[in-house]
Amino acid sequence: MVLTVGGNWAEVTYRTNNLPTGEVDVRAYGADPTGASDSTTAIQAAINGLPSGNLDDTNVTGTLIFPAGRYWITGTLLLKNGIHIRGAGRDASVITNSNNGVSIFKDVADTQTGAYLVKFSDISLAYQDYGTTGAGIEIVNNPSNGPRLILENVTIHNPYDGVSIANSQFNKWSNVRVVGALRDGFHSTGSCNALNATACSSWGAARHGWYFFGANELSLISCFAETSTKDGFHFGDSSTNSITAATLISLGSEANGANNYYLNSARSVSFLSCYAAAIGTETNNWMLAGCQGVTLQNVRGTYNINVPAFSVYVTTNELGTNTSGLSIIAPYELLGGTAEVNNTNGVYRTDSRSGKHYFGKTLIDSDVNRLEFLSTDGGLSGR
């Protein structure tokens, strides 16, 4: 097939008949890589023309290729099962939506049996202004098909939510960056199982960088949140909507407005080699509300502008349930905060065990192992 496209650039002839089976160049359907004309209809036609259905849990049957360029759309692009949206690099291929009130990509209910699988790689999605609802990528309509979203080298600019999933499982994300979300960078509701994210980040979200509840078997490695208006990582909203069995390794959370890490009613969560830096006196580095079995090992809680309220703040959840099974394992560094008299407590609790604050070289509560006083101006350190 030969396609001739004119526009602001010199007229170019594209040859699209040499692609492997199952791969389609979006320009073959009339999509304009110059951004001069609306490509919504062309891209949707290309998606509809791809073969549907996935080969297995990680392999798709149809790939839609976006060569380098700027593609302008004015509405939502509806996905189908088993497809791969692939660009030429996340700074090279950009899809920009001038309709700020809708998602850029969204799934539709699929009636076939088996898992629902969609993949994106090497591409950027953006809103012309700021998204006011929906998401850059929204996968919420296939709960019975165990929807699976694979993301590799994706950037999303100025969405409402960057990535929004519901009742999903076996997601794999790597090198995903969300910038300037009007709500959450990463947003997950319902039962989300076995999500693995590596080197993913949220910058400047107007609510939370990461918002997850109802999630099980989370694995986040080298992920980051910065300058969110509220929490960097927000795990769980209530005793019935929280996270269970999470392994969080080498996370960074800095300069967020409320808490760097917030956990409500979480169960069996391990923070390993994680870092938090508070921006002001109203910020906690870790806040634990009614949690069970939380481990902080080789963690660092500090500040980058003002001393935080607390490095670790322990309280009850909405049912009045105490936090139990908290282990803080050396090495660690937890700086004291301004909210406690004499700034001597890096860890502070206000549940029914209040008064059992951790400071000095004395082990006050059996929940905590090896806490040592850092210095006369507050904080905890373990070696």
The 8 nearest C-alpha neighbors of each residue, nearest first, counted from 0:
[[1, 16, 15, 14, 2, 27, 13, 17],
 [0, 2, 14, 13, 15, 3, 12, 16],
 [3, 1, 13, 12, 27, 14, 4, 0],
 [2, 4, 12, 11, 13, 1, 5, 10],
 [5, 3, 11, 10, 2, 12, 6, 31],
 [4, 6, 10, 11, 3, 9, 8, 7],
 [7, 5, 8, 10, 35, 4, 33, 9],
 [6, 8, 9, 33, 35, 5, 10, 34],
 [7, 9, 6, 10, 33, 5, 11, 4],
 [8, 10, 11, 7, 5, 6, 4, 12],
 [11, 9, 5, 4, 8, 6, 12, 3],
 [12, 10, 4, 3, 9, 13, 5, 8],
 [11, 13, 3, 2, 4, 14, 1, 10],
 [14, 12, 2, 1, 3, 15, 11, 4],
 [13, 15, 1, 16, 0, 2, 12, 17],
 [14, 16, 0, 17, 13, 18, 24, 1],
 [15, 17, 0, 18, 14, 1, 19, 23],
 [18, 16, 15, 19, 14, 0, 20, 22],
 [17, 19, 16, 22, 15, 20, 23, 24],
 [20, 18, 22, 21, 17, 23, 16, 62],
 [19, 21, 22, 18, 61, 23, 17, 60],
 [20, 22, 61, 62, 60, 19, 23, 50],
 [23, 21, 62, 20, 19, 61, 63, 18],
 [24, 22, 63, 64, 25, 62, 21, 18],
 [25, 23, 64, 26, 27, 63, 15, 65],
 [24, 26, 27, 28, 64, 30, 65, 23],
 [27, 25, 30, 29, 28, 24, 31, 2],
 [26, 28, 25, 29, 24, 2, 15, 30],
 [29, 27, 26, 41, 25, 30, 45, 44],
 [28, 30, 26, 41, 27, 31, 25, 38],
 [31, 29, 26, 38, 41, 25, 28, 42],
 [30, 32, 33, 34, 38, 70, 29, 36],
 [33, 31, 68, 69, 70, 34, 30, 67],
 [32, 34, 35, 31, 69, 68, 70, 7],
 [35, 33, 70, 71, 69, 32, 36, 31],
 [34, 36, 33, 6, 31, 37, 7, 71],
 [37, 35, 34, 38, 31, 71, 33, 70],
 [36, 38, 71, 72, 39, 73, 35, 34],
 [39, 37, 30, 41, 72, 40, 71, 31],
 [40, 38, 72, 42, 41, 37, 43, 73],
 [41, 39, 43, 42, 38, 44, 37, 30],
 [42, 40, 44, 30, 38, 28, 29, 43],
 [41, 43, 45, 44, 39, 40, 38, 30],
 [44, 42, 46, 40, 45, 41, 76, 47],
 [43, 45, 47, 41, 42, 46, 40, 48],
 [44, 46, 42, 48, 43, 47, 28, 25],
 [47, 45, 43, 48, 49, 44, 42, 78],
 [46, 48, 44, 45, 49, 43, 79, 50],
 [49, 47, 45, 46, 44, 50, 43, 23],
 [50, 48, 61, 46, 47, 51, 45, 21],
 [49, 51, 61, 60, 48, 21, 52, 82],
 [52, 50, 81, 80, 49, 60, 79, 61],
 [51, 53, 81, 80, 60, 54, 50, 59],
 [54, 52, 81, 59, 60, 55, 58, 116],
 [53, 55, 58, 59, 60, 52, 56, 81],
 [56, 54, 58, 53, 57, 59, 114, 116],
 [55, 57, 58, 114, 54, 116, 53, 147],
 [56, 58, 55, 59, 116, 54, 53, 149],
 [59, 57, 54, 55, 53, 56, 60, 81],
 [58, 60, 81, 53, 82, 54, 61, 83],
 [59, 61, 53, 81, 50, 82, 54, 21],
 [60, 62, 21, 82, 49, 50, 59, 22],
 [63, 61, 83, 22, 82, 84, 21, 23],
 [64, 62, 23, 84, 22, 24, 85, 83],
 [63, 65, 24, 85, 25, 86, 23, 66],
 [64, 66, 86, 25, 85, 92, 24, 67],
 [67, 65, 87, 86, 64, 68, 92, 24],
 [68, 66, 92, 91, 87, 65, 86, 32],
 [67, 69, 32, 92, 33, 91, 66, 93],
 [68, 70, 93, 34, 32, 33, 94, 92],
 [69, 71, 94, 34, 32, 31, 93, 95],
 [70, 72, 34, 95, 37, 38, 94, 96],
 [73, 71, 39, 96, 38, 37, 74, 95],
 [72, 74, 98, 97, 96, 39, 37, 71],
 [75, 73, 98, 72, 101, 76, 96, 39],
 [76, 74, 103, 102, 104, 101, 77, 105],
 [75, 77, 104, 103, 43, 105, 78, 74],
 [78, 76, 105, 106, 104, 75, 107, 79],
 [77, 79, 106, 105, 76, 107, 104, 80],
 [80, 78, 82, 106, 81, 51, 77, 107],
 [79, 81, 52, 115, 51, 116, 82, 117],
 [80, 82, 53, 52, 59, 116, 51, 117],
 [83, 81, 61, 117, 59, 62, 80, 60],
 [82, 84, 62, 118, 119, 85, 117, 63],
 [85, 83, 119, 63, 62, 118, 64, 120],
 [86, 84, 120, 64, 119, 121, 83, 65],
 [85, 87, 65, 122, 121, 92, 88, 64],
 [86, 88, 66, 67, 92, 91, 121, 65],
 [89, 87, 121, 91, 90, 122, 86, 92],
 [88, 122, 90, 121, 123, 91, 153, 92],
 [91, 89, 88, 92, 123, 122, 93, 121],
 [90, 92, 67, 88, 89, 87, 68, 93],
 [93, 91, 67, 68, 122, 86, 87, 89],
 [94, 92, 123, 69, 124, 122, 70, 95],
 [93, 95, 70, 124, 71, 69, 125, 123],
 [96, 94, 125, 71, 126, 124, 72, 70],
 [95, 97, 72, 126, 98, 73, 127, 71],
 [96, 98, 127, 73, 99, 126, 72, 95],
 [99, 97, 73, 96, 100, 74, 101, 126],
 [98, 100, 130, 101, 131, 97, 129, 126],
 [99, 101, 131, 132, 98, 130, 133, 102],
 [102, 100, 133, 99, 132, 75, 98, 103],
 [103, 101, 133, 134, 75, 135, 104, 105],
 [102, 104, 75, 135, 76, 136, 101, 96],
 [105, 103, 76, 136, 102, 75, 77, 137],
 [106, 104, 137, 77, 78, 138, 136, 102],
 [105, 107, 78, 138, 77, 140, 79, 137],
 [108, 106, 140, 109, 77, 78, 105, 79],
 [107, 109, 140, 141, 110, 106, 79, 139],
 [110, 108, 111, 107, 141, 80, 115, 79],
 [111, 109, 112, 108, 144, 141, 143, 113],
 [112, 110, 109, 113, 144, 52, 114, 115],
 [111, 113, 110, 144, 114, 109, 115, 143],
 [114, 112, 144, 111, 115, 145, 53, 52],
 [113, 115, 144, 145, 146, 116, 112, 56],
 [114, 116, 146, 80, 144, 147, 145, 113],
 [115, 117, 147, 81, 80, 146, 148, 114],
 [118, 116, 148, 82, 81, 83, 80, 149],
 [117, 119, 83, 149, 150, 148, 84, 82],
 [120, 118, 84, 150, 83, 85, 151, 149],
 [119, 121, 151, 85, 152, 122, 150, 153],
 [122, 120, 88, 89, 86, 152, 153, 87],
 [89, 121, 123, 86, 153, 92, 88, 120],
 [124, 122, 154, 93, 89, 153, 155, 92],
 [125, 123, 155, 94, 93, 95, 154, 156],
 [126, 124, 156, 95, 155, 94, 157, 96],
 [127, 125, 96, 128, 95, 157, 129, 97],
 [126, 128, 97, 96, 95, 125, 129, 99],
 [127, 129, 126, 99, 130, 157, 97, 125],
 [130, 128, 157, 126, 158, 99, 131, 127],
 [129, 131, 99, 158, 159, 132, 100, 126],
 [130, 132, 100, 159, 99, 129, 181, 133],
 [133, 131, 159, 100, 130, 101, 134, 102],
 [132, 134, 102, 101, 159, 160, 137, 100],
 [135, 133, 160, 102, 136, 161, 137, 159],
 [134, 136, 103, 161, 102, 158, 162, 104],
 [137, 135, 104, 162, 134, 105, 163, 103],
 [136, 138, 105, 163, 134, 164, 162, 139],
 [139, 137, 164, 106, 105, 163, 140, 165],
 [138, 140, 165, 164, 141, 137, 106, 142],
 [139, 141, 108, 107, 142, 138, 106, 165],
 [142, 140, 144, 108, 143, 146, 139, 109],
 [143, 141, 166, 144, 145, 140, 146, 167],
 [142, 144, 141, 145, 146, 166, 114, 140],
 [145, 143, 114, 141, 115, 142, 146, 113],
 [144, 146, 114, 167, 142, 143, 168, 115],
 [147, 145, 115, 167, 144, 116, 114, 141],
 [148, 146, 116, 170, 168, 169, 115, 167],
 [147, 149, 170, 117, 118, 116, 150, 171],
 [148, 150, 118, 171, 172, 170, 117, 119],
 [149, 151, 172, 119, 120, 118, 173, 171],
 [150, 152, 120, 173, 153, 174, 172, 119],
 [153, 151, 174, 121, 120, 175, 89, 173],
 [152, 154, 175, 122, 123, 121, 151, 89],
 [155, 153, 123, 176, 175, 177, 124, 89],
 [154, 156, 124, 177, 125, 123, 161, 178],
 [155, 157, 125, 178, 158, 177, 179, 124],
 [156, 158, 179, 129, 180, 126, 178, 130],
 [159, 157, 130, 180, 160, 161, 129, 135],
 [158, 160, 181, 130, 180, 182, 132, 131],
 [161, 159, 134, 183, 158, 184, 182, 180],
 [160, 162, 184, 135, 134, 158, 185, 177],
 [161, 163, 185, 136, 160, 135, 134, 186],
 [162, 164, 186, 137, 187, 134, 138, 185],
 [165, 163, 138, 187, 139, 137, 167, 186],
 [164, 166, 139, 188, 189, 167, 187, 191],
 [167, 165, 190, 189, 191, 142, 188, 168],
 [166, 168, 191, 146, 165, 145, 147, 192],
 [167, 169, 192, 191, 170, 193, 147, 145],
 [170, 168, 193, 194, 147, 192, 171, 167],
 [169, 171, 194, 148, 147, 168, 149, 195],
 [172, 170, 149, 195, 196, 194, 150, 169],
 [173, 171, 150, 196, 149, 151, 197, 195],
 [172, 174, 197, 151, 175, 196, 198, 199],
 [175, 173, 152, 198, 199, 151, 176, 197],
 [176, 174, 199, 153, 152, 173, 154, 200],
 [175, 177, 154, 200, 199, 201, 155, 153],
 [178, 176, 201, 155, 184, 161, 154, 156],
 [177, 179, 202, 156, 180, 201, 157, 203],
 [178, 180, 157, 203, 204, 202, 156, 181],
 [181, 179, 204, 158, 157, 159, 182, 184],
 [180, 182, 159, 205, 204, 158, 179, 183],
 [181, 183, 206, 205, 159, 180, 160, 204],
 [184, 182, 160, 207, 208, 185, 206, 204],
 [183, 185, 161, 208, 201, 160, 180, 177],
 [186, 184, 209, 162, 183, 161, 210, 163],
 [187, 185, 163, 210, 183, 162, 211, 209],
 [188, 186, 211, 164, 165, 163, 210, 212],
 [189, 187, 165, 212, 211, 213, 190, 164],
 [188, 190, 166, 165, 213, 191, 212, 187],
 [189, 191, 166, 213, 214, 192, 188, 167],
 [190, 192, 214, 167, 166, 168, 189, 215],
 [191, 193, 168, 215, 214, 216, 194, 190],
 [194, 192, 216, 169, 217, 168, 215, 195],
 [193, 195, 170, 217, 169, 192, 218, 171],
 [194, 196, 218, 171, 219, 170, 217, 172],
 [197, 195, 172, 219, 173, 171, 220, 218],
 [196, 198, 173, 220, 199, 221, 219, 222],
 [199, 197, 222, 221, 174, 173, 220, 200],
 [200, 198, 175, 222, 174, 197, 176, 173],
 [199, 201, 223, 176, 222, 224, 177, 175],
 [202, 200, 177, 224, 208, 184, 176, 178],
 [203, 201, 178, 225, 204, 224, 179, 226],
 [202, 204, 226, 227, 179, 225, 178, 205],
 [205, 203, 180, 227, 179, 206, 208, 183],
 [204, 206, 181, 228, 182, 227, 180, 203],
 [207, 205, 182, 229, 228, 204, 183, 227],
 [208, 206, 230, 183, 209, 229, 231, 227],
 [207, 209, 231, 184, 201, 183, 224, 204],
 [210, 208, 232, 185, 207, 184, 233, 231],
 [211, 209, 186, 233, 207, 185, 234, 187],
 [212, 210, 187, 234, 186, 235, 188, 233],
 [211, 213, 235, 241, 240, 214, 188, 234],
 [212, 214, 240, 241, 190, 189, 242, 188],
 [215, 213, 191, 242, 212, 190, 192, 243],
 [214, 216, 243, 192, 242, 217, 244, 191],
 [217, 215, 193, 244, 245, 192, 243, 218],
 [216, 218, 245, 194, 193, 215, 246, 195],
 [217, 219, 195, 246, 245, 247, 194, 196],
 [220, 218, 196, 247, 195, 197, 248, 222],
 [219, 221, 197, 248, 222, 249, 247, 196],
 [222, 220, 249, 198, 250, 197, 248, 223],
 [223, 221, 198, 199, 250, 220, 200, 197],
 [222, 224, 200, 251, 252, 250, 201, 199],
 [225, 223, 252, 201, 231, 208, 200, 202],
 [224, 226, 253, 202, 227, 254, 252, 255],
 [227, 225, 255, 203, 254, 202, 228, 253],
 [228, 226, 204, 255, 203, 229, 207, 225],
 [227, 229, 256, 205, 206, 255, 226, 204],
 [228, 230, 257, 256, 206, 227, 207, 255],
 [231, 229, 258, 207, 257, 259, 232, 233],
 [230, 232, 259, 208, 224, 207, 255, 252],
 [233, 231, 209, 260, 230, 208, 261, 259],
 [234, 232, 261, 210, 230, 209, 260, 262],
 [233, 235, 262, 211, 212, 261, 210, 241],
 [241, 236, 234, 212, 263, 240, 237, 262],
 [235, 237, 240, 263, 241, 212, 234, 238],
 [238, 236, 240, 239, 235, 263, 241, 264],
 [237, 239, 264, 240, 241, 263, 316, 236],
 [240, 238, 237, 241, 213, 264, 236, 235],
 [241, 239, 213, 212, 237, 235, 238, 236],
 [235, 240, 242, 212, 213, 265, 264, 239],
 [243, 241, 214, 265, 213, 215, 212, 235],
 [242, 244, 266, 215, 245, 267, 265, 214],
 [243, 245, 267, 216, 268, 215, 266, 217],
 [246, 244, 217, 268, 216, 243, 218, 247],
 [247, 245, 218, 269, 268, 217, 248, 270],
 [246, 248, 270, 219, 218, 269, 220, 271],
 [247, 249, 220, 271, 250, 272, 270, 219],
 [250, 248, 273, 221, 272, 220, 271, 251],
 [249, 251, 273, 221, 222, 248, 223, 274],
 [250, 252, 223, 274, 275, 273, 222, 224],
 [253, 251, 224, 275, 259, 223, 231, 225],
 [252, 254, 276, 225, 275, 255, 277, 259],
 [253, 255, 278, 226, 277, 225, 276, 256],
 [256, 254, 226, 227, 253, 231, 230, 225],
 [255, 257, 229, 228, 227, 282, 230, 258],
 [258, 256, 229, 282, 230, 255, 281, 283],
 [259, 257, 230, 283, 282, 260, 284, 261],
 [258, 260, 231, 284, 252, 230, 255, 285],
 [261, 259, 285, 232, 258, 231, 284, 233],
 [262, 260, 286, 233, 258, 234, 285, 232],
 [261, 263, 234, 287, 265, 235, 288, 286],
 [262, 264, 288, 235, 265, 237, 236, 289],
 [265, 263, 290, 289, 238, 241, 288, 262],
 [264, 266, 290, 242, 263, 241, 262, 243],
 [265, 267, 243, 291, 292, 268, 290, 244],
 [268, 266, 292, 244, 293, 243, 291, 245],
 [267, 269, 245, 293, 244, 266, 246, 294],
 [270, 268, 294, 246, 293, 247, 271, 295],
 [271, 269, 295, 247, 294, 248, 273, 296],
 [270, 272, 248, 296, 273, 297, 247, 269],
 [273, 271, 297, 249, 298, 248, 296, 270],
 [274, 272, 249, 250, 298, 271, 251, 270],
 [273, 275, 251, 299, 298, 300, 250, 252],
 [276, 274, 300, 252, 253, 284, 251, 301],
 [277, 275, 302, 253, 301, 303, 300, 254],
 [278, 276, 302, 254, 307, 282, 279, 284],
 [277, 279, 254, 304, 305, 303, 302, 276],
 [280, 278, 305, 307, 281, 282, 277, 306],
 [279, 281, 307, 308, 282, 306, 305, 337],
 [282, 280, 308, 279, 307, 257, 283, 256],
 [281, 283, 257, 258, 307, 280, 308, 279],
 [284, 282, 258, 309, 285, 308, 310, 307],
 [283, 285, 310, 259, 275, 258, 277, 300],
 [286, 284, 311, 260, 283, 310, 261, 259],
 [285, 287, 312, 261, 311, 313, 262, 260],
 [286, 288, 313, 262, 290, 314, 263, 312],
 [289, 287, 315, 316, 263, 314, 290, 264],
 [288, 290, 322, 316, 315, 321, 264, 320],
 [291, 289, 264, 322, 265, 288, 266, 287],
 [292, 290, 266, 323, 324, 322, 293, 265],
 [291, 293, 324, 267, 325, 266, 323, 268],
 [294, 292, 268, 325, 267, 269, 291, 326],
 [295, 293, 269, 326, 327, 325, 270, 296],
 [294, 296, 327, 270, 326, 328, 298, 269],
 [297, 295, 328, 271, 298, 327, 329, 270],
 [296, 298, 331, 330, 272, 329, 271, 328],
 [299, 297, 273, 331, 272, 296, 274, 295],
 [298, 300, 332, 274, 331, 333, 275, 301],
 [301, 299, 333, 275, 310, 276, 284, 334],
 [300, 302, 276, 334, 275, 299, 277, 333],
 [303, 301, 276, 277, 306, 304, 278, 305],
 [302, 304, 278, 276, 277, 305, 301, 254],
 [305, 303, 278, 302, 279, 306, 277, 254],
 [306, 304, 279, 278, 302, 280, 307, 303],
 [305, 307, 302, 336, 280, 279, 337, 308],
 [308, 306, 280, 336, 282, 309, 277, 279],
 [307, 309, 336, 280, 338, 337, 281, 283],
 [310, 308, 336, 283, 307, 311, 312, 345],
 [309, 311, 284, 345, 300, 283, 333, 285],
 [312, 310, 346, 285, 309, 286, 284, 345],
 [311, 313, 286, 347, 348, 309, 346, 285],
 [314, 312, 348, 287, 286, 347, 288, 349],
 [313, 315, 288, 350, 349, 348, 287, 289],
 [316, 314, 289, 288, 321, 319, 320, 350],
 [315, 317, 289, 288, 319, 318, 320, 263],
 [316, 318, 319, 315, 237, 238, 320, 289],
 [319, 317, 316, 320, 238, 315, 289, 237],
 [318, 320, 315, 316, 317, 321, 289, 350],
 [321, 319, 289, 315, 318, 316, 322, 317],
 [322, 320, 289, 315, 350, 323, 319, 314],
 [321, 323, 289, 290, 291, 288, 315, 320],
 [324, 322, 291, 325, 321, 290, 292, 366],
 [323, 325, 292, 366, 291, 326, 293, 322],
 [324, 326, 293, 366, 323, 292, 294, 367],
 [327, 325, 294, 367, 366, 368, 328, 295],
 [328, 326, 295, 367, 368, 296, 294, 325],
 [327, 329, 296, 368, 326, 295, 330, 369],
 [330, 328, 381, 331, 382, 297, 296, 369],
 [329, 331, 382, 297, 381, 328, 296, 332],
 [332, 330, 297, 298, 329, 381, 380, 299],
 [331, 333, 380, 299, 379, 300, 334, 298],
 [334, 332, 300, 379, 345, 378, 310, 299],
 [378, 333, 335, 345, 301, 379, 310, 300],
 [336, 334, 378, 345, 377, 344, 342, 343],
 [335, 337, 309, 308, 307, 342, 338, 306],
 [336, 338, 308, 339, 342, 306, 307, 280],
 [337, 339, 308, 336, 340, 309, 342, 280],
 [340, 338, 342, 337, 341, 336, 344, 343],
 [339, 341, 342, 338, 343, 337, 344, 336],
 [342, 340, 343, 339, 377, 376, 337, 344],
 [343, 341, 377, 339, 335, 336, 340, 337],
 [342, 344, 377, 341, 335, 378, 358, 376],
 [345, 343, 335, 346, 358, 378, 342, 357],
 [344, 346, 335, 378, 310, 334, 333, 379],
 [347, 345, 311, 344, 357, 312, 310, 309],
 [348, 346, 312, 356, 313, 344, 311, 357],
 [347, 349, 313, 353, 314, 312, 350, 356],
 [348, 350, 353, 314, 313, 351, 352, 347],
 [349, 351, 314, 352, 353, 315, 348, 321],
 [352, 350, 353, 349, 321, 315, 314, 348],
 [353, 351, 350, 355, 354, 349, 348, 321],
 [354, 352, 349, 355, 350, 351, 348, 356],
 [353, 355, 356, 352, 348, 349, 351, 347],
 [356, 354, 353, 352, 363, 357, 364, 348],
 [355, 357, 347, 354, 348, 358, 346, 353],
 [356, 358, 346, 363, 344, 355, 347, 359],
 [357, 359, 344, 372, 343, 356, 360, 371],
 [358, 360, 372, 361, 371, 357, 370, 343],
 [361, 359, 371, 372, 370, 362, 358, 369],
 [360, 362, 359, 363, 358, 371, 370, 357],
 [361, 363, 364, 360, 370, 369, 357, 365],
 [362, 364, 361, 357, 355, 365, 356, 358],
 [365, 363, 366, 362, 367, 355, 357, 356],
 [364, 366, 367, 363, 368, 362, 324, 326],
 [367, 365, 325, 364, 324, 326, 368, 323],
 [366, 368, 326, 365, 327, 364, 325, 369],
 [367, 369, 327, 328, 370, 326, 366, 365],
 [370, 368, 371, 381, 328, 329, 367, 362],
 [371, 369, 381, 368, 379, 360, 380, 362],
 [372, 370, 360, 380, 379, 381, 359, 373],
 [371, 373, 359, 379, 360, 358, 374, 380],
 [374, 372, 379, 380, 378, 371, 377, 375],
 [375, 373, 376, 377, 372, 378, 379, 343],
 [374, 376, 377, 373, 343, 372, 378, 342],
 [377, 375, 374, 342, 343, 378, 341, 335],
 [378, 376, 343, 335, 342, 375, 374, 344],
 [334, 377, 379, 335, 345, 373, 333, 344],
 [380, 378, 373, 333, 372, 345, 371, 332],
 [379, 381, 332, 373, 371, 331, 333, 372],
 [382, 380, 329, 330, 331, 371, 370, 369],
 [381, 330, 329, 380, 331, 371, 369, 328]]
